[in-house]
Amino acid sequence: MTTTTSLYHIQGPLSPHFPLISFSTNVYDNPADILGSITDLARHFEAVEFEIGEAAEAVFWSLTDEQRGALARQIRQFTEHNGVTLTVHAGWWGRQYNLCASDPNERAQAVDCLSAAVEFSREAGAASVTFHPGYKDRLDNDVLLSNLITAVNQVTARCDTGNMALCLENMGAQRPSFPVFSVEEHARFHAQTGCYLTIDVTHLCSLLPYGEALFEAIEVLAPFTRHLHIADLNDTHHQHLPIGEGNLPLSDVLNRFALNGYRGVAVVEEFIPCFSTEYYLEKALAYKDGVQDLFTATHVG
């Protein structure tokens, strides 16, 4: 378990741009009441992420374009009226989301799905849309990345994104179905699409233990990262533990992103069933309060 000392330890100055702590509907297992889950989380957080998954996914795709547009406008009205930052996580579980596919028909379906999520998110006033790359399928990274870049460029050619950031999520260790791109490959993706990254800190730390290699990766990735997902883990064991249940010095990791140019939120997004939703929420709120105490103690901001 992370001690309070290590959880809030920060090496160097505290950045005034330390990320705002957010929470995802995913930890609620994505209820069918999409607007209701967003409004419920907004009672606790100034930033909320809506994920197109589980029951919410079934509802989302059952709606017509007009109905999705109406829902998006309802969400935007609520978030703007209440000063809530909204982010969206596009659907990812299933071949219909496989942006890395070599089969052109499968990849075209993934382009259609992501485009619909992007259009909805823009109308809902989201700051960013996170998407997964797809499946590895025993393909080399060069092929996977080329397919992915082609697909994402088709989405950006089709969709008006405005000021909204489209963010590829990095994948982690111990998940053999999903591709793992290197720091350099993520930089190539950014250069060839103009899109950005979502860094799932747990994924990153499952590949790079806390230390110099991780710090060097953050220096490279932070300037073109527009979204963060957070949880805890033990060493490099790929878990998404409630904050404080592992041994990751999370505050130092988030602060390093901020010091290296990251400007965005940090979303508690994934869960494992042996912990309750209520416990994830309790630990996230405690961490949010602890971060505020850091600022109070150092008079930053």
Long-range contacts (C-beta under 8 A, 24 or more apart in sequence): 1-244, 1-245, 1-246, 1-247, 2-232, 2-243, 2-244, 2-245, 2-246, 2-247, 2-248, 2-249, 2-250, 4-290, 6-247, 6-249, 7-243, 7-244, 7-249, 7-250, 7-251, 7-287, 7-290, 8-251, 8-290, 8-291, 8-293, 8-294, 9-249, 9-251, 9-252, 10-251, 10-252, 10-255, 10-294, 11-252, 12-255, 12-259, 13-259, 14-255, 14-294, 14-295, 14-298, 14-300, 15-255, 15-258, 15-259, 15-300, 16-300, 16-301, 17-258, 17-262, 17-263, 18-254, 18-255, 18-258, 18-291, 18-294, 18-295, 19-228, 19-254, 19-257, 19-258, 19-262, 19-264, 19-265, 19-266, 20-46, 20-47, 20-85, 20-265, 20-266, 21-45, 21-47, 21-230, 21-265, 21-266, 21-268, 21-284, 21-287, 21-288, 21-291, 22-46, 22-47, 22-48, 22-49, 22-85, 22-87, 22-265, 22-266, 22-267, 22-268, 23-47, 23-48, 23-49, 23-267, 23-268, 23-281, 23-284, 24-48, 24-49, 24-50, 24-51, 24-89, 24-229, 24-267, 24-268, 24-269, 24-270, 25-49, 25-50, 25-51, 25-56, 26-51, 26-53, 26-89, 26-269, 26-270, 26-271, 27-268, 27-269, 27-270, 27-271, 27-277, 27-280, 27-281, 28-277, 29-54, 29-55, 29-277, 30-54, 30-55, 30-56, 30-57, 31-55, 31-56, 32-56, 32-58, 32-59, 34-59, 34-60, 34-71, 34-75, 35-71, 35-74, 35-75, 35-78, 38-75, 38-78, 38-79, 38-84, 38-86, 39-78, 42-78, 42-79, 42-82, 42-84, 44-281, 44-285, 45-84, 45-288, 46-83, 46-84, 46-85, 47-84, 47-85, 47-86, 47-87, 47-265, 47-267, 48-79, 48-84, 48-85, 48-86, 48-87, 49-86, 49-87, 49-88, 49-89, 49-130, 49-265, 49-267, 49-269, 50-75, 50-86, 50-87, 50-88, 50-89, 50-124, 50-126, 51-88, 51-89, 51-269, 52-88, 52-89, 52-90, 52-91, 52-117, 53-89, 53-91, 53-92, 53-93, 57-91, 60-91, 60-120, 65-116, 68-116, 68-120, 69-120, 69-123, 71-120, 71-124, 72-120, 72-121, 72-123, 72-124, 73-123, 73-124, 75-124, 75-125, 76-123, 76-124, 76-125, 79-124, 79-125, 80-125, 85-127, 85-265, 86-124, 86-125, 86-126, 86-127, 87-126, 87-127, 87-128, 87-129, 87-130, 87-227, 87-265, 87-267, 88-117, 88-120, 88-121, 88-124, 88-126, 88-128, 88-129, 88-130, 89-129, 89-130, 89-131, 89-269, 90-114, 90-117, 90-118, 90-129, 90-130, 90-131, 90-132, 91-117, 92-131, 92-132, 95-135, 97-131, 97-132, 97-134, 98-134, 98-135, 99-131, 99-132, 99-133, 99-134, 99-147, 99-148, 99-151, 99-152, 100-133, 100-134, 100-135, 100-136, 100-137, 100-139, 100-144, 100-145, 100-147, 100-148, 100-151, 100-179, 101-134, 101-135, 101-137, 101-147, 102-137, 102-139, 102-143, 102-147, 107-147, 107-150, 107-151, 110-134, 110-151, 111-151, 111-154, 111-155, 111-158, 114-151, 114-152, 114-155, 115-155, 115-158, 115-159, 118-155, 118-159, 118-161, 118-164, 118-166, 119-159, 119-160, 121-164, 122-159, 122-160, 122-161, 122-162, 122-164, 126-164, 127-164, 127-165, 127-264, 127-265, 128-164, 128-165, 128-166, 128-167, 128-196, 128-198, 128-226, 128-227, 128-264, 129-164, 129-165, 129-166, 129-167, 130-167, 130-168, 130-169, 130-198, 130-227, 130-229, 131-166, 131-167, 131-168, 131-169, 132-168, 132-169, 132-171, 132-178, 133-168, 133-169, 133-171, 133-178, 133-179, 133-181, 134-178, 134-179, 135-177, 135-178, 135-179, 136-176, 136-177, 136-178, 136-179, 139-179, 141-179, 141-181, 141-182, 141-185, 144-179, 144-181, 145-181, 145-185, 145-188, 145-189, 148-189, 149-188, 149-189, 149-192, 149-193, 152-189, 152-193, 152-195, 153-192, 153-193, 156-193, 156-194, 156-195, 165-195, 165-196, 165-226, 165-227, 166-193, 166-195, 166-196, 167-195, 167-196, 167-197, 167-198, 167-225, 167-226, 167-227, 168-195, 168-196, 168-197, 168-198, 169-197, 169-198, 169-199, 169-200, 169-203, 169-229, 170-197, 170-198, 170-199, 170-200, 170-203, 170-204, 171-203, 172-200, 172-202, 172-203, 172-204, 172-206, 172-207, 172-238, 173-203, 173-206, 173-207, 173-236, 173-238, 174-206, 174-237, 174-238, 175-238, 180-207, 183-217, 183-220, 183-221, 186-221, 187-220, 187-221, 187-224, 190-224, 196-224, 196-225, 196-226, 196-227, 197-221, 197-224, 197-225, 197-226, 197-227, 198-225, 198-226, 198-227, 198-228, 198-229, 199-225, 199-227, 199-228, 199-229, 199-257, 200-228, 200-229, 200-230, 200-269, 200-270, 201-228, 201-229, 201-230, 201-231, 201-248, 201-250, 201-253, 201-254, 201-266, 202-229, 202-230, 202-231, 202-232, 202-233, 202-238, 202-239, 202-240, 202-270, 203-229, 203-238, 205-233, 205-236, 205-248, 205-253, 206-233, 206-236, 206-237, 206-238, 207-236, 208-236, 209-235, 209-236, 210-248, 210-249, 210-253, 214-253, 215-256, 218-253, 218-256, 218-257, 218-260, 219-256, 219-260, 222-256, 222-257, 222-258, 222-260, 222-261, 222-262, 223-260, 223-261, 223-262, 225-257, 225-262, 225-264, 226-263, 226-264, 227-264, 227-265, 227-267, 228-254, 228-257, 228-262, 228-264, 228-265, 228-266, 228-267, 229-266, 229-267, 229-268, 229-269, 229-270, 230-254, 230-266, 230-267, 230-268, 230-269, 231-268, 231-269, 231-270, 239-272, 240-269, 240-270, 240-271, 240-272, 241-272, 241-275, 242-275, 242-279, 242-280, 242-282, 242-283, 242-284, 243-268, 243-283, 243-284, 243-286, 243-287, 244-283, 244-286, 244-287, 245-275, 245-283, 250-287, 251-291, 251-294
